[in-house]
Amino acid sequence: MAFIIKTPIGTDRGLATNAYVRINEYRVLKTGECIFDIHIYKSKAEAILADSNIATYATANHLTCRSFELGNEIKVNLSREIIKTVTVPKETPKTIQVERTIGTKTYNVTENVIEIEPNTFQTTLKVPDWTQIQNHNIFEFGYAKLKDKLIELYGSENIEDDHTTTASQGTFAEAYAEDLRVRNEGNL
């Protein structure tokens, strides 16, 4: 799966008129954040070429672009806020007068003591909340977030879904198979 941006976008490799955007990998952090790394290509043909150049990764890696607007990743917050009541001891230094008896004499003595009182307050904490991705395909979740970001930046009329789902079906697979056939024949 990927998205084609039908409006020209600026990249570090020049203007892309049919930019091809897809998720390369993801990381789910224990802090409650999910990061989807995205690859942008100037065209679908370059994405196919990058996939066919697995043995020459350095060449394939140079086919990716960077867009200032889109960036290299989509960050999704997977946390929620909770209110927690916390009690911590509050230490208060005090000076008190105490009577001390030594032998038969009683003295008034000043002593410094620390009085401990409970101090209760409420605080807001962010905790990880995995319910958004629970029982879902993580890539489908990521592509939904990527599509939302693309629509926000370029408008829904400029975003086209490319529903290639596996290496064995769809137009991507056909072009990929043709590329491999030509390479195996030694014509490329």
C-alpha positions in Angstrom: 0.0 0.0 0.0 1.1 3.6 -0.7 -0.2 7.0 -1.6 0.4 9.0 -4.7 0.3 12.8 -4.2 -1.2 14.2 -7.4 0.0 17.8 -6.8 3.6 18.9 -7.2 5.6 18.9 -4.0 9.1 20.1 -3.4 11.8 17.6 -2.3 15.5 17.6 -1.8 15.7 15.9 -5.2 13.6 18.5 -7.0 10.0 18.9 -7.8 7.9 15.6 -7.7 4.7 15.7 -9.7 3.4 12.3 -8.7 5.2 11.6 -5.4 4.9 8.1 -4.1 4.7 7.8 -0.3 4.7 4.7 1.8 5.6 3.4 5.2 9.0 1.8 5.5 9.0 0.7 9.1 7.5 1.5 12.5 8.6 1.6 16.1 6.3 1.4 19.1 8.0 3.0 22.1 7.2 2.0 25.7 6.6 5.7 26.4 3.4 5.6 24.5 4.5 6.8 21.1 4.4 5.1 17.7 6.7 6.3 15.0 6.2 5.4 11.3 9.2 6.0 9.1 8.1 7.0 5.6 9.8 6.9 2.3 9.0 9.4 -0.5 9.9 8.7 -4.1 9.5 11.1 -7.0 7.3 8.4 -8.8 6.0 4.9 -8.4 8.6 3.8 -11.0 11.4 4.9 -8.7 9.8 3.0 -5.8 9.8 -0.2 -8.0 13.4 0.4 -9.0 14.4 0.9 -5.3 12.7 -2.4 -4.4 14.4 -4.2 -7.3 17.8 -2.8 -6.2 17.9 -4.7 -2.9 21.4 -6.1 -3.7 22.6 -2.5 -4.3 21.0 -0.8 -1.4 23.1 2.3 -1.7 21.7 2.9 -5.1 18.1 2.2 -4.0 18.6 4.4 -0.9 19.4 7.4 -3.1 16.0 7.2 -4.8 14.2 8.3 -1.6 13.4 12.0 -1.2 12.8 14.3 1.7 10.0 16.8 1.9 10.2 19.6 4.3 6.4 19.7 4.7 6.0 15.9 5.2 9.2 15.1 7.0 10.6 11.6 7.4 8.2 10.2 10.0 4.7 10.3 11.3 4.5 10.3 15.1 1.3 9.1 16.8 0.7 9.7 20.4 -0.5 6.5 22.1 -0.9 7.8 25.6 -3.7 9.1 27.8 -3.8 11.4 30.7 -4.8 10.2 34.2 -5.2 12.2 37.4 -3.4 10.7 40.3 -3.6 11.7 43.9 -0.1 11.8 45.5 0.7 12.1 49.2 4.3 13.1 50.1 5.6 13.9 53.5 6.2 17.6 54.1 8.9 18.3 56.6 8.6 21.5 58.6 11.4 22.7 60.9 10.1 24.0 64.2 11.6 25.4 67.4 10.0 24.2 70.6 10.4 24.7 74.3 10.9 21.6 76.3 11.4 21.0 80.1 14.4 18.8 80.8 15.1 17.4 84.3 18.7 16.7 85.2 18.9 15.3 88.7 16.7 17.5 90.8 16.8 20.6 88.6 14.3 21.3 85.8 15.4 23.4 82.9 13.5 25.0 79.9 15.4 24.1 76.8 14.9 25.2 73.2 15.1 22.3 70.7 14.9 22.2 66.9 12.7 19.4 65.6 11.3 18.5 62.3 7.6 18.0 62.1 6.3 15.7 59.4 2.9 16.3 57.9 1.2 14.6 55.0 0.9 16.9 51.9 -1.7 15.6 49.4 -2.0 17.0 45.9 -3.3 15.9 42.5 -1.1 15.6 39.4 -1.8 14.7 35.8 0.3 11.9 34.3 0.6 10.5 30.8 0.6 6.8 30.6 0.8 4.5 27.5 -2.5 3.4 26.1 -2.3 0.7 23.5 -6.1 0.4 22.9 -5.8 2.4 19.6 -3.7 -0.3 18.0 -4.9 -3.4 19.9 -6.4 -6.0 17.6 -5.5 -3.9 14.5 -3.0 -4.3 11.8 -0.2 -1.8 12.7 0.4 -0.9 9.1 -3.3 -0.2 8.4 -3.3 2.0 11.4 -0.2 3.8 10.2 -1.5 4.3 6.7 -4.7 5.8 8.1 -2.6 8.3 10.0 -0.4 8.9 7.0 -3.4 9.5 4.8 -4.8 12.0 7.4 -1.5 13.9 7.3 -1.4 13.9 3.5 -5.0 15.2 3.3 -4.2 17.9 5.8 -1.2 19.0 3.8 -2.4 18.6 0.2 -6.2 18.1 0.2 -8.1 14.9 -0.3 -8.5 15.6 -4.0 -4.7 15.3 -4.4 -4.3 12.0 -2.6 -4.7 8.7 -4.5 -4.5 5.3 -2.8 -2.3 2.6 -4.3 -3.8 -0.6 -3.0 -0.9 -2.9 -3.8 -0.9 -5.1 -0.8 1.5 -8.0 -1.5 4.4 -8.7 -3.8 2.3 -11.2 -5.8 -0.6 -9.0 -6.9 -1.5 -5.6 -8.2 0.1 -3.2 -10.7 3.2 -2.8 -8.5 3.8 -6.5 -8.5 3.4 -6.6 -12.3 5.9 -3.8 -12.9 8.2 -5.5 -10.3 8.0 -8.8 -12.0 8.7 -7.2 -15.4 11.7 -5.5 -14.0 13.0 -8.8 -12.6 12.4 -10.5 -15.9 14.4 -7.9 -17.8 17.2 -8.1 -15.3 17.4 -11.9 -15.4 17.6 -11.8 -19.2 20.6 -9.4 -18.8 18.9 -6.6 -20.7 19.3 -4.0 -17.9 
